[in-house]
Amino acid sequence: MLVRAGQIIGEGSNCPIGAHDPSAHAEMVALRAAAQAVGSYRLLDTTLYVTLEPCAMCAGAMVHARVKRLVFAARDPKAGAAGSVFNIVQHPALNHSVECEEGVLAEECSALLKGFFKARR
């Protein structure tokens, strides 16, 4: 969910399989929806809330969109790009840095993620 000034401007959920789109991660879907809603790819002064630490693709898109802040619950030790494996959102060579807050509702989100993946197996 992407929020600006207390208003949700974009939401998304993972749908790469159903959409036949490898880029259809929840973050990407929310960023696209928000860009359409505000009429600009620059999503200044926004906060993106997600359960799992974003991957490199999503982190890169956040930097390009100029997202101000990222809040996520659980780290992704296999593909996380906000500090776990890479830190794209705060890489000094890039033209924008995203503020990060992690661990928000970590236990609750971890339980949701575990339940989701258990049901898929």
SEFIBA-497598 format. One record per residue (C-alpha): residue number from 1; residue in one letter; x, y, z. Coordinates in nm, 2 decimals, m for minus. Each point is the difference from the previous one (the first is absolute). Example, Ala and Ser with C-alpha at 12.3 -4.5 7.8 and 13.67 -1.06 7.14 Angstrom:
<atoms>
+-----+---------+--------+--------+--------+
: num : residuo :      X :      Y :      Z :
+-----+---------+--------+--------+--------+
:   1 :       a :   1.23 :  m0.45 :   0.78 :
:   2 :       s :   0.14 :   0.34 :  m0.07 :
+-----+---------+--------+--------+--------+
</atoms>
This chain:
<atoms>
+-----+---------+--------+--------+--------+
: num : residuo :      X :      Y :      Z :
+-----+---------+--------+--------+--------+
:   1 :       m :   0.00 :   0.00 :   0.00 :
:   2 :       l :   0.14 :   0.34 :  m0.10 :
:   3 :       v :  m0.12 :   0.30 :   0.21 :
:   4 :       r :   0.04 :   0.37 :  m0.04 :
:   5 :       a :  m0.14 :   0.26 :   0.25 :
:   6 :       g :  m0.19 :  m0.27 :   0.18 :
:   7 :       q :  m0.18 :  m0.12 :  m0.32 :
:   8 :       i :   0.05 :  m0.34 :  m0.17 :
:   9 :       i :   0.10 :   0.08 :  m0.36 :
:  10 :       g :   0.10 :  m0.34 :  m0.11 :
:  11 :       e :  m0.05 :  m0.36 :   0.11 :
:  12 :       g :   0.12 :  m0.33 :  m0.14 :
:  13 :       s :   0.05 :  m0.37 :   0.06 :
:  14 :       n :   0.23 :  m0.26 :  m0.15 :
:  15 :       c :  m0.14 :  m0.13 :  m0.33 :
:  16 :       p :   0.29 :  m0.09 :  m0.23 :
:  17 :       i :  m0.14 :  m0.35 :  m0.07 :
:  18 :       g :  m0.36 :   0.11 :  m0.07 :
:  19 :       a :   0.11 :   0.31 :  m0.20 :
:  20 :       h :   0.27 :  m0.19 :  m0.19 :
:  21 :       d :   0.22 :   0.29 :   0.10 :
:  22 :       p :   0.33 :  m0.05 :   0.19 :
:  23 :       s :  m0.01 :   0.36 :   0.11 :
:  24 :       a :  m0.34 :  m0.03 :   0.17 :
:  25 :       h :   0.12 :   0.01 :   0.36 :
:  26 :       a :  m0.22 :   0.17 :   0.25 :
:  27 :       e :   0.23 :   0.30 :   0.02 :
:  28 :       m :   0.01 :   0.05 :  m0.38 :
:  29 :       v :  m0.38 :  m0.03 :  m0.03 :
:  30 :       a :  m0.04 :   0.26 :   0.28 :
:  31 :       l :   0.25 :   0.24 :  m0.16 :
:  32 :       r :  m0.17 :  m0.03 :  m0.34 :
:  33 :       a :  m0.34 :   0.06 :   0.16 :
:  34 :       a :   0.13 :   0.30 :   0.19 :
:  35 :       a :   0.17 :   0.15 :  m0.31 :
:  36 :       q :  m0.32 :  m0.03 :  m0.20 :
:  37 :       a :  m0.20 :   0.15 :   0.29 :
:  38 :       v :   0.22 :   0.31 :   0.03 :
:  39 :       g :   0.10 :   0.03 :  m0.36 :
:  40 :       s :   0.37 :  m0.02 :   0.05 :
:  41 :       y :   0.27 :  m0.26 :   0.04 :
:  42 :       r :   0.16 :   0.21 :   0.27 :
:  43 :       l :  m0.16 :  m0.11 :   0.33 :
:  44 :       l :   0.14 :   0.27 :   0.22 :
:  45 :       d :  m0.08 :   0.01 :   0.37 :
:  46 :       t :  m0.15 :  m0.35 :   0.01 :
:  47 :       t :   0.04 :  m0.30 :   0.23 :
:  48 :       l :  m0.01 :  m0.36 :  m0.13 :
:  49 :       y :  m0.12 :  m0.26 :   0.25 :
:  50 :       v :   0.08 :  m0.36 :  m0.07 :
:  51 :       t :   0.02 :  m0.33 :   0.20 :
:  52 :       l :   0.32 :  m0.13 :  m0.15 :
:  53 :       e :   0.32 :   0.19 :  m0.08 :
:  54 :       p :   0.00 :   0.09 :  m0.37 :
:  55 :       c :   0.21 :  m0.17 :  m0.27 :
:  56 :       a :   0.25 :   0.18 :  m0.22 :
:  57 :       m :  m0.25 :   0.08 :  m0.27 :
:  58 :       c :  m0.25 :   0.15 :   0.24 :
:  59 :       a :   0.27 :   0.19 :   0.19 :
:  60 :       g :   0.13 :   0.15 :  m0.32 :
:  61 :       a :  m0.35 :   0.11 :  m0.10 :
:  62 :       m :  m0.04 :   0.17 :   0.33 :
:  63 :       v :   0.32 :   0.19 :  m0.05 :
:  64 :       h :  m0.10 :   0.11 :  m0.35 :
:  65 :       a :  m0.35 :   0.10 :   0.12 :
:  66 :       r :   0.16 :   0.21 :   0.28 :
:  67 :       v :  m0.20 :  m0.18 :   0.28 :
:  68 :       k :   0.08 :   0.17 :   0.32 :
:  69 :       r :  m0.04 :  m0.28 :   0.25 :
:  70 :       l :  m0.02 :  m0.38 :   0.01 :
:  71 :       v :  m0.16 :  m0.19 :   0.29 :
:  72 :       f :   0.03 :  m0.38 :   0.00 :
:  73 :       a :  m0.05 :  m0.27 :   0.26 :
:  74 :       a :   0.22 :  m0.29 :  m0.09 :
:  75 :       r :   0.35 :  m0.02 :  m0.15 :
:  76 :       d :   0.05 :  m0.22 :  m0.31 :
:  77 :       p :   0.34 :  m0.17 :   0.06 :
:  78 :       k :  m0.01 :  m0.15 :  m0.35 :
:  79 :       a :  m0.09 :   0.30 :  m0.22 :
:  80 :       g :  m0.05 :   0.31 :   0.22 :
:  81 :       a :   0.13 :   0.32 :  m0.15 :
:  82 :       a :  m0.06 :   0.24 :   0.29 :
:  83 :       g :   0.29 :  m0.13 :   0.21 :
:  84 :       s :  m0.01 :  m0.38 :   0.01 :
:  85 :       v :   0.18 :  m0.10 :  m0.31 :
:  86 :       f :   0.04 :   0.34 :  m0.17 :
:  87 :       n :  m0.09 :   0.35 :   0.10 :
:  88 :       i :  m0.12 :   0.15 :  m0.32 :
:  89 :       v :  m0.24 :   0.24 :   0.17 :
:  90 :       q :   0.29 :   0.18 :   0.17 :
:  91 :       h :   0.29 :  m0.06 :  m0.24 :
:  92 :       p :   0.22 :   0.31 :   0.00 :
:  93 :       a :   0.06 :  m0.02 :  m0.38 :
:  94 :       l :  m0.37 :   0.05 :  m0.08 :
:  95 :       n :  m0.18 :   0.33 :  m0.04 :
:  96 :       h :  m0.25 :  m0.06 :   0.28 :
:  97 :       s :  m0.01 :  m0.17 :   0.34 :
:  98 :       v :  m0.31 :  m0.15 :   0.16 :
:  99 :       e :  m0.04 :   0.02 :   0.38 :
: 100 :       c :  m0.06 :  m0.35 :   0.14 :
: 101 :       e :  m0.17 :  m0.13 :   0.31 :
: 102 :       e :  m0.01 :  m0.37 :   0.05 :
: 103 :       g :  m0.15 :  m0.24 :   0.25 :
: 104 :       v :  m0.34 :   0.17 :   0.02 :
: 105 :       l :  m0.26 :  m0.27 :   0.10 :
: 106 :       a :   0.28 :  m0.26 :  m0.08 :
: 107 :       e :  m0.15 :  m0.29 :   0.20 :
: 108 :       e :  m0.35 :   0.05 :  m0.15 :
: 109 :       c :   0.13 :   0.03 :  m0.36 :
: 110 :       s :   0.23 :  m0.29 :   0.05 :
: 111 :       a :  m0.29 :  m0.22 :   0.10 :
: 112 :       l :  m0.20 :   0.12 :  m0.30 :
: 113 :       l :   0.28 :  m0.07 :  m0.24 :
: 114 :       k :   0.07 :  m0.35 :   0.14 :
: 115 :       g :  m0.37 :  m0.08 :  m0.02 :
: 116 :       f :  m0.02 :   0.12 :  m0.35 :
: 117 :       f :   0.30 :  m0.21 :  m0.12 :
: 118 :       k :  m0.11 :  m0.30 :   0.20 :
: 119 :       a :  m0.34 :   0.00 :  m0.18 :
: 120 :       r :   0.17 :   0.03 :  m0.34 :
: 121 :       r :   0.21 :  m0.32 :   0.06 :
+-----+---------+--------+--------+--------+
</atoms>
